[in-house]
Amino acid sequence: MSEFWLNIIGYGASICMVLGYLPQAIATIRTRSTDGIAMPTFCMLGLGSILFVLQGFALNNWPLVITNVITTICSVIIFGIKVHNDYFKRK
């Protein structure tokens, strides 16, 4: 398969990942509701995004980098909201 088509597939996957993740992130940020989020699973997804960013830089794969920078930023924001809700609102 040519590099052109591989890039098209990569950008398509990036768009799907961001469009799949962003609505949930926006809803969580707006409502501040994190009751349905399991912290261990969410942390593993966030760590996976960070590792994909590193891999993207190593491979010079910009679709991979851009997608996972966006999902990592969303993950950090949601993680902060989750920690606030779980630990500080209980006190």
C-alpha positions in Angstrom: 0.0 0.0 0.0 1.4 3.4 -0.9 2.4 6.0 1.7 -0.4 8.3 0.4 -3.1 5.8 1.3 -1.5 5.0 4.6 -1.6 8.7 5.5 -5.2 8.9 4.4 -6.1 5.9 6.7 -4.1 7.5 9.5 -5.9 10.8 9.2 -9.2 9.1 8.9 -8.5 7.1 12.1 -7.4 10.3 13.8 -10.7 12.0 12.9 -12.7 9.0 14.1 -10.8 8.9 17.4 -11.2 12.6 18.2 -14.9 12.6 17.2 -15.5 9.6 19.3 -13.7 10.9 22.4 -14.4 14.6 22.3 -18.2 14.5 22.9 -17.8 12.5 26.1 -15.0 14.8 27.2 -17.2 17.9 26.5 -20.2 16.3 28.3 -18.1 15.5 31.4 -16.5 19.0 31.5 -20.0 20.6 31.2 -21.9 18.4 33.7 -18.9 17.7 36.0 -20.5 14.2 36.4 -17.9 11.5 36.6 -19.9 8.8 38.4 -19.8 6.4 35.4 -16.0 6.7 34.9 -13.9 3.9 36.3 -10.6 5.4 37.4 -8.3 2.4 36.6 -9.7 2.1 33.1 -9.5 5.8 32.5 -5.9 6.0 33.7 -4.9 3.2 31.4 -6.5 4.9 28.4 -4.8 8.2 29.3 -1.4 6.4 29.6 -2.0 4.7 26.3 -2.6 8.1 24.7 0.7 9.4 26.1 2.5 6.4 24.9 1.0 6.8 21.4 2.2 10.4 21.4 5.7 9.2 22.1 5.4 6.6 19.4 4.1 9.1 16.9 7.1 11.4 17.5 9.5 8.4 17.2 7.9 7.4 13.9 7.3 11.0 12.7 3.6 10.0 12.4 1.7 13.3 12.8 -1.8 11.8 12.7 -0.9 9.7 15.6 0.7 12.6 17.5 -2.1 15.1 16.9 -4.9 12.6 17.8 -3.3 11.5 21.0 -2.3 15.0 22.1 -5.9 15.9 21.9 -7.1 12.8 23.8 -4.3 13.2 26.4 -5.4 16.8 27.1 -9.0 15.8 27.4 -7.9 12.9 29.7 -6.0 15.2 32.0 -9.0 17.6 32.3 -11.4 14.7 33.0 -8.9 13.1 35.4 -8.8 16.4 37.4 -12.6 16.6 37.5 -12.8 12.9 38.6 -10.2 13.4 41.4 -12.0 16.5 42.6 -15.4 14.7 42.6 -14.2 11.5 44.2 -11.9 12.9 46.8 -12.6 16.5 47.6 -16.4 16.5 47.4 -16.6 13.6 49.9 -15.0 15.7 52.7 
